Amino acid sequence: MRLALIAAAALWGAAAGVFVLRPAYRMSVEPEDPWRDACPAGHPITGPVQGWLGTARCTGCAVPPGSVPPAPVAAGAATGSGAHEVPGEQGAADRPGTNERGGAGGPAAVAERGGRGSPVAAVREPVPYRPSSVVPVVAALACAALAAAVGPRPELAAWLLLAPVAVLLALVDLNVQRLPDRLTLPLAAAAAVLLGGAALLPGAGGSWPVALLGGLVLGAAYLVLFLVNPNGMGFGDVKLALSLGVALGWYGWEVLFVGAFAGFLLGAFYGLGLVVLRGAGRGTAIPFGPFMISGTLIGLLLGALSV
């Protein structure tokens, strides 16, 4: 039974890792830009749910020689950005000045910053739009580890449903050092609702009231860090801390502390590696969201095993 549960969780994680690549590409834009709706070559991204559901593969770019590929879109084709205005896709929370990034240096530069360091550089490496084997494997391993640690307890369903959004946030932050409100705020609400449902079922291994308090406490702690040093902590990190605090708080205050500390520790190791290997300075910006999420995963595994 447990092996079947682990296998099913691994398959879920692998599938999520395959399908988050497309929305990660589309959402990896600066706060002042609309979501991408074309591949780097300019071919429109089509498919179910207005092109959000599908794999990171462009059918236009994959057309065999001699065939007639779909015509690339006019705007953005020269730069390969693929970012165009889509009615209804961008709300006020995603426009410049809405403080999703946080930090100093002007709203367009840091409105949704999720990492730490100086404002985002104007020139970035192109965001890839292609299948990846690494992301599905990592997502599968994470989901399998959660299933192995949690077992058949009801909160496992919550962790598996929240995992794809966490992976998506990590990818977007890695790409453009941004944690969009469209993901962080619904994730916090979903974590509270899902764990509230799990608490009503027999065999739940955590406390829903402590989970809610954990979200408030961790969010407040990150808010203090942001106010003390806006250049070192993005406001997107503060919003992400709400959902991660809810998740960690489910297993108690000790797990909340361990998971939060693990995130800072992983980020510190990464920053030290940049200093040693690449000669990075104190002002070098790093995406902190992936380390927050990784630390939360460590905390959840330890908390689930201690129940």
N, C-alpha and C positions, 0 to 999 in steps of 0.2 A: 504493500500500500504506500509506504513512504517513498520507495524508489519510483513508483508510478507518479506520485505527486511531484517529486523532484524533476523527473523527465518532462512532465507536462509544463512545469514552470520554466524549464530551460527552453522548450519549444516556444512558449509564449514570449520569452525574452528575446529569442533569436528573431522571431517574426516582428516584434516591436523594433528591434535594431535595424531591420531591413526597411521598415516603412517610415521611421522617423527621419531618415536621411533627406527625403524630399522636403518636408516642412522645415527642417533645419536649414536647408539651402535657401528656401524662400524667405525665412525670417531673419537670415543673417545679413541685415542691412543696417545702415546708420539710422538713428531715431528720426531724422528729417526725411528719410526716404520711405516710399511705400514698399510693401512686400514684393518680392520678385515674382514675376509671372512668365518668365522666359528663361531658357537655358543660357549659358554663357555665349553660345553662338547666335542667340536671338530667336530660337524657335519657341513658340508658345508652349507653356506647360498645361496640358489638358488632362482630364480624367475626372473621376467621381469627386464630389464635394468641391466643385470649382477648382479642380486640379490639385487639391491638397492631399488626396489619398492616392498613393501609388509609390512605385520604387523610384530611386534616383537614377533614372535612365531616360535619355532623350530619344524618342523614336525618330525625330527628324535627323539627328546626328548619326543615327545607326542605319540610315537608309543605304542599301547596297549601291555600289557604283553603277551609273547608267539609269538609275531611277530618279524620279522627280521628288525631292524632299519637300515637306511643307515650307511655305515661304516664311522667312524670318520676319519678326515684327519690325516696324520701321524705327521706333524709338528704342534706344539702348543697344541696338545691334552692333553699332560701331565700337562701343566700349565693352560690350560683352557683359554688362551688369545685369541685364534682364530685369531691372526694377522699373515697374510702371504702375501708374495709378489704377487701382481697382476699386470701383465704387463699393462702399460698405466695408472694405477690408481694413481701413485705418481709422481708428477713433481718435478722440482728442487726447487720450492717454498716450498715444504713440507719436504725437507730434512734438516738435521742438518746444522746450520750455516746460514740459510736463514732469521733469525730474525723475524719470525712470532710472536713469543712469546714476545720478548723484555726482558729487565731486565738484570741483571748480573748473573754470575755464570756459564758461559759456554754455547755454542750454543745448546747442546743436552738438557740441563736442562731448558732453557728459550727461545728457538727460536720462540715459538708461544704463549708465555704466555699471557693469557687474563686477569688474575686476578691481585691482588696486594699482596705484601709481599715478603717473602723469596722464593728462588728457590723451585721448586716442589719436594716434598719428593719422595724417590725411591719406597716406598710401598704405595699402594692405596687400597681402598675398591674395590672389583670386580665390574665392570660396569654391571648393570643388563641387561638381554635380555629377556624381558617378557612384556606382555601387561600391560598398566597402565590406570587407570580411571582418575587420577589426571590431566595428561597432556591434554587429549582431553577436559576435563571440563574447564580448565584454558584457552585453546586456543579458545574454543567456547564462553566463557564469554568475552574475549578480542575482538573477531571479532564482537560479538553482540553489545558490547559497542561502537565500532567504527561505526557500521552501524546506531545505534541510534543517535550518535552525528553528523555524517557526513550527513546522509540522502542520497538522490539520486544524490548527486553531483558526478561528474566523478572521483574525486580523491579517492573515496571509493574503486574502483576497484584496484587502485594501493596499497592501504593499505592492502586489503585482499590478494593480490598476494604476497606481501612482508612478510606478517605475518608468513607463515610457515617457511621461512628461518630464521626469527628472533627467532622463537621457537626452531628451530634446533640449532642455535648458542648458545642459552641460555642453552640447555641441554648438549651440548658438553662442554661448559665452566664449568658447574656444575660438570660434570663427571671428567674432567682432567685439568681444568683451562687452556683451550686452545681455541683460536679463529682462525680456519684455514683460510689461504689465499683463499682456494678454495671456501669459503663462503663469507668472508668479502668484498673482492674486487669486485666480481660479484654483490653482494648486492648493493654496492654503485653505480655501473653503472646502474643496473636495476632500482633503485630508481630515478635516474636522467632521464632515458628514459621514464619510466612510467608516471612520473609527467609532463614531457614534452608533452607527448600525452594528458594527462588530461587537460593541459593548453590550448590546441587547441580546446577543446570542450566547448560548452556554459554551463554556470552555475558553472564553476570551482571556488573554494573558496580560491585559494591561488595564489602565484606569483612564477613562475618557475625561473626567474633570482635570486630572493632572496633565493630560495631553493638551487641553485647551490652555491651561495656565502655562505650560511649557512653551507653547507658541508665543504667548504674550511676553514671557520672560526673555526668551532668546531674541525675539524681535526688538524688545526694548534695549537689550544689551548691544545689539548691532547698531541700533539707532544712536546710542551714546557714543559708540566708536566712530560713527559717521559724523556726528556733530563735533567731536573732538578733533578729528582729522579727516575732513571731506576728501582730500586728495588721496588718502590711503584706504578708503572704504567707499564703495559705490552704494547709492541708494537702492539699486537693484538687489544687492546683497541683503539689505535690511528686509526687503519684502520677501525674498526667498527664505530668510531665517524664520519667518512666521510659520511656513509649512513644515520646515525641517524641525522646528521646535515642537510642533504638534506631534510629529512622528516620534521624535526622541522621547518626549514627555510621556508617551503612552506606557513606556516601560519604567518610568520613574525618574527622579531627579539625578540619580547617579549616572544613569545612561545619558541623560541630557548633557551633563557636564562632559562625559567621556566623548560623546559624538561631536560636540562643539569643539572641544580641545583637539580632537583628532583632525578636524578640518583645518584648524590653524597650524597644527604641526605639519601636515602634509603640504600646505601652502608655503610654510617656511622652508621645508626641505627643497621644494621646487625652486623657490627664489634663490636659495643658496647655490643650487646647481647652476642656475643662470649666471650667478656672479662668478663662479669658479670656471665654468666651461665657456661662457660667452662674454665675460667681462661686463655684465649688466651692472647698472648703477642703482641707487636708491629710488630714482625716479622712473624706473622701468615698470610699465604697467603689465600686470598679469591677470588672467581670468581666475577669479577666486571661487566662482560658483562650482566648478567641478570638484574642487577640494572640499567645499562645504558639503556637497552631495556625497562624496566618497567617505568623509568623516561620519556622516549620518548613517551610511550603510554599515560601517564598522560598529557604530553604536547599536544599531538595530540588531545586528547579528549577536553581539554580546548580550544585549538585553533579552533577546528571545531565548538564548541558550541558558540564561540564568533563571528563567521562569520555571 
